[in-house]
Structures are given as C-alpha cells and as structure tokens.
Amino acid sequence: MPLFKNKTRTPPELVRHVHQLLLLLGTKSDSKDNKREEKNLADLSKTILDIRTVLYGNGESEPIPDACSQVTQEFFKEDTFRLLVLFLPNLELGARQDATHVIANLQRQRINSQIVASQYLEKNLDLVDTLINGYEQDGDIALTYGAVARECIRHQCVARHVLGSDHMKKFLDYIQLPNFEIASDALSTFKELLTRHKSTVSEFLSQNYDWFFEEYNTRLLESNSYFTRRLAIKLLADMLLDRSNSATMVRYVSSVSNMVILMNLLRDSNKTIQYESFHVFKLFVANQNKPPEVVNILVTNRNKLLNFLGDFNFEKADEQFQADKQQVISEIISLGNKDPNGTSLDNCEEKC
C-alpha cells in the first residue's frame, strides 16, 4: 500500500479546487504546458464528478443535505458558477454532462428557504444571455447551453428577462435552424418560456401581442417544415387554453386572419397537424362574441366544414375530442342559413 494517501476533500474544498482549476485553465498557456493542461483538465473532470456524487449520491447512499448546502454556498460565493458555465465548451462530453447535472441540481438547492441560484442569476443576467446565445454555437455545445438555459428558466426572474429581450425574436430563427437537434432543443426552451411562469407569460403576450403573433403565424404556423408546424400549433393550443391567457385567447380568436390560418391547417395532409389545429379552431367557433367577419366565414364555409368534421377522426382521439367535435358541429349548424359575403374555404390559402 502507498505510504501516503490522497486526502479526501470536503464539499467546500471540492468547489474551491474547481475554482482554482478553472482559473488556471482559463489563462492562455504556451505549447510547452500542454501536458500540464491535460492533467488539470483530467483533475477538473474528476472533481466535477465528485461534486455530482455529493449532490446526487452514489447509488448506494443518498446525498447528505448539509453537504449539498455547503457545495451550493461555495459555488455562488466566489463566482465559481459563472466560471463553470463559461468553461463548459472546453470540457470533454462526459465531463460536460456531469457539469450540466451539477448546474441543474444547484438550481433547486435552498439555503434558509431561499433558492440561492435565483438570487445569483438575478444579479448576473448577462450569464443568461450567454446561455441563450449558445444556440449560435455548433452541435453539442448548443445543446448543452440549451439544457442549462431551461434549468435557469425555472426561476421567474430569468424567464422575465428573456421574455423581455430580443432573444424572443432570435428564437424564431433558432427554431428553424437546419440542424434538427438544435432546432428541437430551441423549441423546447421556447415552450418552457411561454408556459412555465403563468403571470409573466400573460404579461408578455399582452404587451407584445401584435409583433409576436404576426411572427408566430407567418414563420411557425405557416412554415414549410412539418416539424415546425406540428409543434407550433400544439404550443399555440397550450398558450390559448391556459386560463391565465384568457384575454389573449379572446383577442386571438376574434381575428379573421388567424382563423383563416387555422382553417388551412385543418386541411393539412398530416392527421396530427389536423388534430392539433382542431383544438385551436374550436376556440373560434366556441367564442360567444364572434365578430361579424368571423361569423361570415363560418357561415360561408358551413357545408364544407360540416362535411369535413363529419368525417374527421383521429386514432388517438378520446371521448373529450368527440364531445368537442360535436359541440363545434352544433355551433356551426346554429349559425343559420344566411349567405353573407364571406371567404370560401377553397380560397383561404390564397387570401392568407
């Protein structure tokens, strides 16, 4: 056995060691120090894994709350959290995954009933900007920053910052990136922003209604990408059906141009898109204060809509879907037999 054993570091010492290694690795070195840098990187990876074990346990024993609190306090005390986030692109994949798990766990840790990460990020929102801008990076780095961003968005102060920034317009670009994995991840973060914090989302939609839904409709709902259309219509339904967004829902379903888009989506060749579109279209029909223009279109296209809905079904449809469909049919029938100067369903695509 060796004469001397490596001393086991306490939880705070592990974090301080990470801090020192990050500072060392963050400084430029010449080619002669490559071996030393490799050694430091290996040491950093091991120490991050040790911290992950403290926070999550080792499979045989549960994490110790006091040790988790010590790690959390130390991470935010000397800005080690910032150093680790900024260094993520330089880590090997395995170490980066361990670091991501550590960062995620820190978002949930409470000290004296206070979530320290939330307080820290509220004072360091530029770090949030770095995470969102990570979608402009390549491959795994973009996905890593996206995963970390979603963990941080669990804090309302972070979500409010992103919703109130130009990042929301950038997301419309990220969602349509040619890299499918990054586009999917960006849409996941976009959805998190628009569904997690009810009051903040309601305020955002109210204050940004015009530009947001104009862009949402033309760039997402009318996208050439099946993937984009399918997930965008599902997210739209989630937003409009949320009670906290009732004012936005009434405004959206009172628009003729919005209804025309939904009628076109009902005609999509994909059954899933038709099904998701129905859940938004039914809101236009159920609106008890339909504007005359909306009524006109529904009446003009009544026969086509009734024929479509009569045959419309979905293999995963449940009793609620059948009830909703019957209610929509009944409402359309009740609109009467008048023949207004509406827009024919056949011409909707040209008039969008």
C-alpha positions, 0 to 999 in steps of 0.5 A, a space after each residue: 500500500 502507498 505510504 501516503 494517501 490522497 486526502 479526501 476533500 470536503 464539499 467546500 474544498 471540492 468547489 474551491 479546487 474547481 475554482 482554482 482549476 478553472 482559473 488556471 485553465 482559463 489563462 492562455 498557456 504556451 505549447 510547452 504546458 500542454 501536458 500540464 493542461 491535460 492533467 488539470 483538465 483530467 483533475 477538473 473532470 474528476 472533481 466535477 464528478 465528485 461534486 455530482 456524487 455529493 449532490 446526487 449520491 452514489 447509488 448506494 447512499 443518498 446525498 447528505 443535505 448539509 453537504 449539498 448546502 455547503 457545495 451550493 454556498 461555495 459555488 455562488 460565493 466566489 463566482 465559481 458558477 459563472 466560471 463553470 458555465 463559461 468553461 463548459 465548451 472546453 470540457 470533454 462530453 462526459 465531463 460536460 454532462 456531469 457539469 450540466 447535472 451539477 448546474 441543474 441540481 444547484 438550481 433547486 438547492 435552498 439555503 434558509 428557504 431561499 433558492 440561492 441560484 435565483 438570487 445569483 442569476 438575478 444579479 448576473 443576467 448577462 450569464 443568461 444571455 450567454 446561455 441563450 446565445 449558445 444556440 449560435 454555437 455548433 452541435 453539442 455545445 448548443 445543446 448543452 447551453 440549451 439544457 442549462 438555459 431551461 434549468 435557469 428558466 425555472 426561476 421567474 426572474 430569468 424567464 422575465 428577462 428573456 421574455 423581455 429581450 430580443 432573444 424572443 425574436 432570435 428564437 424564431 430563427 433558432 427554431 428553424 435552424 437546419 440542424 434538427 437537434 438544435 432546432 428541437 432543443 430551441 423549441 423546447 426552451 421556447 415552450 418552457 418560456 411561454 408556459 412555465 411562469 403563468 403571470 409573466 407569460 400573460 404579461 408578455 403576450 399582452 404587451 407584445 401581442 401584435 409583433 409576436 403573433 404576426 411572427 408566430 403565424 407567418 414563420 411557425 404556423 405557416 412554415 414549410 417544415 412539418 416539424 415546425 408546424 406540428 409543434 407550433 400549433 400544439 404550443 399555440 393550443 397550450 398558450 390559448 387554453 391556459 386560463 391565465 391567457 384568457 384575454 389573449 385567447 379572446 383577442 386571438 380568436 376574434 381575428 379573421 386572419 388567424 382563423 383563416 390560418 387555422 382553417 388551412 391547417 385543418 386541411 393539412 395532409 398530416 392527421 396530427 397537424 389536423 388534430 392539433 389545429 382542431 383544438 385551436 379552431 374550436 376556440 373560434 367557433 366556441 367564442 360567444 362574441 364572434 365578430 361579424 367577419 368571423 361569423 361570415 366565414 363560418 357561415 360561408 364555409 358551413 357545408 364544407 366544414 360540416 362535411 369535413 368534421 363529419 368525417 374527421 377522426 383521429 386514432 388517438 382521439 378520446 371521448 373529450 375530442 368527440 364531445 368537442 367535435 360535436 359541440 363545434 358541429 352544433 355551433 356551426 349548424 346554429 349559425 343559420 342559413 344566411 349567405 353573407 359575403 364571406 371567404 370560401 374555404 377553397 380560397 383561404 390559402 390564397 387570401 392568407 
